[in-house]
Amino acid sequence: MVRDKEATKAKLLDAALDEFAEYGIAGARVDRVAAKAGCNKAMIYAYFGSKEGLFDELLKIQIDRMIESVPITPDDLPGYAGRLFDSYLEQPQILRLAAYHRLENGFDTLPEAEVQAHRFKVASIAQAQAEGWISSAFDAEDLLNLVVHMSILAFSTPNATRELVERAVHRLITAR
């Protein structure tokens, strides 16, 4: 029987997405990933070297997909934040994967794809500021961080965010 290496890797990565998002790196089990993928767990080690190697490859792929599907628009940062928010609604696993990566590896160790994307986005905002498209009242990096964190606020603090929105809506209604 001839094996299709790429198809097997794709099955393992697909199965690993929910496993790592649910249990993190430490809690994920290669037995469950292999069973869900319909593969032998030895294939995880053959293709990815380790459970951590599988996680790293999965995170890289997810970050690359996010960067590609939600390109920055420095002339419309509120729209960019909204598209980021929508993408997190569609695939919330990316936020959990990123959180588990930071918990396991610290906040100083970021995936290279994320570092490169961040640099590009900061440069795009700085260029838009230099061209007068957006205000330069904030440093380009600070502005990007503000926009990105606004897009994930509802996921990281759902109850506090709900309360803030409810208060704002109440003020709007009672101000009339």
C-alpha positions in Angstrom: 0.0 0.0 0.0 1.4 3.4 -1.0 1.1 6.2 1.5 0.4 9.8 0.6 2.7 11.7 3.0 1.1 15.1 2.4 -2.5 13.7 2.9 -1.4 12.0 6.1 0.3 15.2 7.4 -2.9 17.2 6.5 -5.1 14.7 8.4 -2.8 14.9 11.4 -2.7 18.7 11.4 -6.5 18.9 11.0 -7.0 16.5 14.0 -4.4 18.4 16.0 -6.2 21.7 15.7 -9.0 20.9 18.0 -6.8 18.8 20.3 -4.3 21.6 20.9 -7.0 24.3 21.1 -8.9 22.2 23.7 -6.0 20.9 25.8 -2.9 23.0 25.1 0.5 21.6 24.4 1.0 19.8 27.7 -2.6 18.4 27.8 -2.8 17.3 24.2 -2.4 13.5 23.5 -0.8 12.1 20.4 -3.0 9.0 20.8 -6.1 11.1 20.4 -4.7 13.1 17.5 -3.6 9.9 15.7 -7.0 8.2 16.3 -9.0 11.2 15.1 -6.8 11.4 12.0 -7.1 7.6 11.4 -3.3 7.3 11.5 -0.6 5.5 13.5 0.9 7.8 16.1 4.3 7.0 14.8 3.5 9.2 11.8 3.4 12.2 14.1 7.0 11.6 15.1 8.1 10.7 11.6 6.6 13.9 10.1 6.9 16.4 12.9 9.6 15.0 15.2 7.5 15.4 18.4 4.2 16.6 19.8 5.8 20.1 20.1 6.9 20.0 16.5 3.3 19.2 15.5 2.1 22.1 17.5 4.7 24.5 16.1 3.8 23.5 12.5 0.1 23.8 13.2 0.5 27.3 14.8 2.7 28.4 11.9 0.0 27.3 9.4 -2.8 29.0 11.3 -0.8 32.3 11.6 0.0 32.2 7.9 -3.7 31.6 7.1 -4.8 34.5 9.3 -2.2 36.9 7.8 -3.3 35.9 4.3 -7.1 36.0 5.0 -7.1 39.3 6.9 -4.6 41.7 5.3 -3.9 44.9 7.1 -5.5 48.1 5.8 -3.7 51.0 7.4 -6.2 53.5 5.9 -9.1 51.6 7.6 -7.8 50.3 10.9 -11.3 50.1 12.4 -12.3 47.9 9.5 -9.2 45.8 10.0 -10.0 45.3 13.7 -13.5 44.2 12.6 -12.2 41.7 10.1 -9.8 40.3 12.7 -12.7 40.0 15.2 -14.8 38.2 12.5 -12.0 35.8 11.7 -11.7 34.9 15.4 -15.4 34.3 15.5 -15.1 31.9 12.5 -12.0 30.1 13.9 -11.5 30.7 17.6 -8.9 28.1 17.9 -6.2 30.5 16.7 -6.5 32.6 19.8 -6.3 29.5 22.0 -3.3 28.2 20.2 -1.5 31.5 20.5 -2.4 31.6 24.2 -1.1 28.1 24.8 2.1 28.9 22.9 2.7 31.9 25.2 1.9 30.0 28.3 4.3 27.2 27.4 7.1 29.3 25.8 6.8 32.7 27.5 5.8 36.0 26.0 9.3 36.7 24.6 9.3 33.7 22.3 7.0 34.4 19.3 6.6 32.3 16.2 8.7 33.8 13.3 5.6 34.2 11.1 4.0 36.3 13.8 7.1 38.5 14.2 7.4 39.1 10.5 3.8 39.9 10.1 3.9 42.3 13.0 6.9 44.1 11.5 5.2 44.5 8.1 2.0 45.8 9.8 3.9 48.4 11.8 5.8 49.5 8.7 2.5 49.8 6.8 1.0 52.0 9.5 4.1 54.1 9.8 4.0 54.6 6.0 0.4 55.6 6.1 1.2 58.0 8.9 4.1 59.5 7.0 1.8 60.0 4.0 -0.8 61.7 6.1 -3.5 59.0 5.7 -3.8 58.4 9.4 -2.9 60.4 12.5 0.6 60.1 13.9 -0.6 60.9 17.4 0.3 57.3 18.4 3.5 55.5 17.6 2.8 53.0 14.7 3.5 50.0 16.9 1.4 51.2 19.8 -1.5 51.9 17.3 -1.2 48.4 15.8 -1.2 46.8 19.3 -4.3 48.9 20.3 -6.2 47.8 17.1 -5.3 44.1 17.5 -6.1 44.1 21.2 -9.5 45.8 20.5 -10.3 43.0 18.1 -9.7 40.3 20.8 -11.1 42.2 23.8 -14.5 40.4 23.6 -12.8 37.0 23.6 -10.4 37.7 26.4 -12.9 39.4 28.8 -16.3 38.5 27.5 -18.2 39.5 30.7 -16.4 42.8 31.1 -16.8 43.6 27.4 -20.5 42.8 27.6 -20.9 45.1 30.6 -19.1 47.9 28.8 -21.3 47.6 25.8 -24.4 47.4 27.8 -23.5 50.5 29.7 -22.7 52.4 26.5 -26.0 51.3 24.9 -27.9 52.3 28.1 -26.2 55.8 28.0 -27.2 56.2 24.3 -30.8 55.2 25.0 -31.2 57.4 28.1 -29.4 60.4 26.5 -32.3 60.8 24.0 
